[in-house]
Amino acid sequence: MPEQAIMSRLLEVSHRYAVIIAVSIALLPALVFGLFEYRTAAEVTRFKAVIAANTVARFAFANGQQWKYAGHRLPELLARHDPDAMARQVVRSADGEIIIDIGTPPPAPTLSVTAPVRERGRVLASLTTTISLQGMVRDLSVFGMITVSLAVLFYAFLRRFPLRGLHQAVQAIREAEHALRDQVALKEAALHNANVERVRAERAGQAKSEFLANMSHDLRTPLNAIIGFSDMMRLGIYGPMEGKYDEYANDIKASGEHLLSLVNEILDLAKIESGHQSLQLEEVDGVSLAAECTRLFTTMARDKRISLSLDTGDGVAIPASLDRLRVRQVLVNLLSNAVKFTPEGGAVTCRVRRDAAGWLVYTVSDTGPGMSADELRLALEPFQRVAMDPTHTVEGTGLGLPLAKALTELHKGRFEIDSKPGAGTKCTASFALRDSAGTGPVDTPVRDDTPAPKAARKAAAGA
């Protein structure tokens, strides 16, 4: 809106409200004062009429049926009870005949109040008291002149001083408008740059996904061949190998399988990020799956002199609709990290239970070095590894925790980590017992009501 239009509109509104306020100041107090004075006069007149009517009634009771003929005594009697010479009092019989008329007609405007004259429950006559309202009108006129003068002064004040403020307000609006235009221009430029960067990021992500998809076959095929041929050499299908050759064949097989697992994790993470990863749900016993995954690390834990235990509570099977391969991958990654980063003599525990909210909850805890809040955030980033003690070297690519978290959330589950430096780490993966596409308790908070020591994992490493 142009500045002149804004100023005109503000002035118009100011003038309108100034007139309304000034008229209110001029009229409302006068109206209230006039109403109060009129009600007071009406009450006084009514009181006088009632007193006079009672006086006439007592006179009639004392004189019996002949009271009308002794009416010459009433003026003196009424004047004794109401000496106000400005009031006129008229007594009329039941048939309208004027029995007595006391006082002169007061000047207009007047106010009249009629009261019945009752004697022994009978209405003998009526008494009308009339007073003049000239004094009230005179007082109201003086009061009105005062209020009008105040209203005029108030209106003049509003018309003079707010105009200066309005001009200042218009100037401030003009400056604010320029500042807003500058901010809008800056925000539009930032939004444009953000859109450009978003398009670039989307193209880069699409190119990455296409590259990984194309490389999936090219990487897995030679790795499978290396693993297969090393197995043939190790098993001596075409003749035995001696000395170092047999050891080399075992190393080739182990290295090939390790590299294949890393390739598979990278491809799985890429599929999840691009939304192309799907789940093959089936009925799975959560307890049996935890026992199977724990047994895989028995040898590794024994070599490091680590206590590896499985806590299944009462041992009752916990059926759930899950992707067995993906949940197994989650547990393997969590157990692998826990065993790898727990020093010798430590302990790793895998707990499985059904909580009160209806979730299958896996908790892997260890007594390792633990992580700070900043280290936890870094550990959950793909390909990031928390800085370790130089004397403590562990292999890995930094995909273990991110992939476990992504696979858990792909089931519409919850992944939580509780860790503090020197106090160990506890990782919890919770899955709905029903299928993730159905009516499972996806939005129910997971409560950890099983006491367990805090576990630790120093860094996010690959399985």
Steps between C-alpha positions, in 0.01 A plus 500: 500500500646848409615720785245775424217250507626369833516851643155588372356184642666559838378861509148395409494239772650746749240765416216250525608374840568853620142602414359189667700560818415872507126433454518236771668745737234763422190282523559203723577687827208741437264212430612316812468818709156578356377145560624509858336839568171391343489179702575695816220751426257216422580323826459824702168579330373146553597522868314831535191357330495194723541710819223734391270210406555342842422833665172528306415138585546566874284810467228299327515230768465762774204680337313202359270545198494878544875545438440646152294782649770588746759535228568866590717366780718286268722781361621589845547132587694424179711813530598388848636168364646640173581873517642504143327793332636403155289181490134484396274235656158405364258258670238336279218275606449155351269651234759762399355798692766742632459515873792729570768678292795630701777717359553677170582317176882470485686624191572248221653254462323317781489153653176356647460196724161360611448296818171335613326607822404174679282470809429155638610337173269721290626760251320817594684739271831569328758766575720643223819687589659714225841667518702710254815365331642840413776470759605160367503631142708799609753278677510264204565788261792622707641149527450448127689819417789375710507161329472658154790730581707202611404314183604793281835529678555126472412500130736792434775320689449182299489689172826682569742265670420158345557645151863550582518146631325371189754663273776340703320167480471532122870572477572196716271290278685622192834403651364166615362436153841563343663273758242228433557527126873459556439198724261346246759547227766336716269213591403449136867487403572256784201287398619497141847394608350234728290365213805489276696314767206265558481418132873437494475279810212304350693450179807394695294258708336359189839463334634325811205262509536424130873445542452263794227312320720458194801402708303245703536227238850607395628482860320192625574277199883509529482482881285189483746351252794578730321345798396195297845434353668553838262239645599256225869565572450474877307173472754358250246399239770479230773386731638592841699819570785510742663751729415863450267438204230353721534795740482743208182333373336545840607865504362554150164350601478704824596822322253437219215433741587811702510714188170351377334581834620860476371531143165358609474747789579796275239386248242438773553848645472656154174316435355615831598862435346490151185328628551189287561257785205271573424253777414132467286450810460157651415348837821500705575388856685794652666287768637240257631773270687666789651164603613431143671838467665475842654160417679654200723704733574233758846426360589867452397580859691201639816605316477845663407352838167685495192371678226470235155411635143480373214602732159382377308543824268204539616357165149498350491547123403850380346474150511812282445591137848615385746483217722231649807586291484874582438457874781243510721760331407754772591260782821387330614862459420587863668187640801541271558857611451412866749210490755691292504811719478332841847452650623166627332385820183696422145380453244513220134415558220453249153526655173422324157557647140599428422827678168616643424712193509196269844538340780253436802670659864405442759657729872452441715642780871489569755629748714678244638855512168668410439814298410865564199671342715649221659161435155339482388748235815429301458124540153511343633668185587257216874446439589691819705345778558633849864569581642208700800444723796458258586177680150364436464435126178354366409444138176642361342744257265683734183342361401273789291741708352703211392183321355346818305820566377525140386134489320538833317811385418325171292263717337810655692411814706708738874509541651649817852533638592574861871557554736701717878514499639233730152361581435275199236505228153355468336471156127423480314396184123467542261340250122482496376143545251546214596582143615854439234563236217380722375594841816462705559740788726717287437821696518348850805617696748226591561467875822339619369334816767229519799598717823475308848651524583779259687368199757664279622507154786740429440547128268407218688229312387258233416143583 
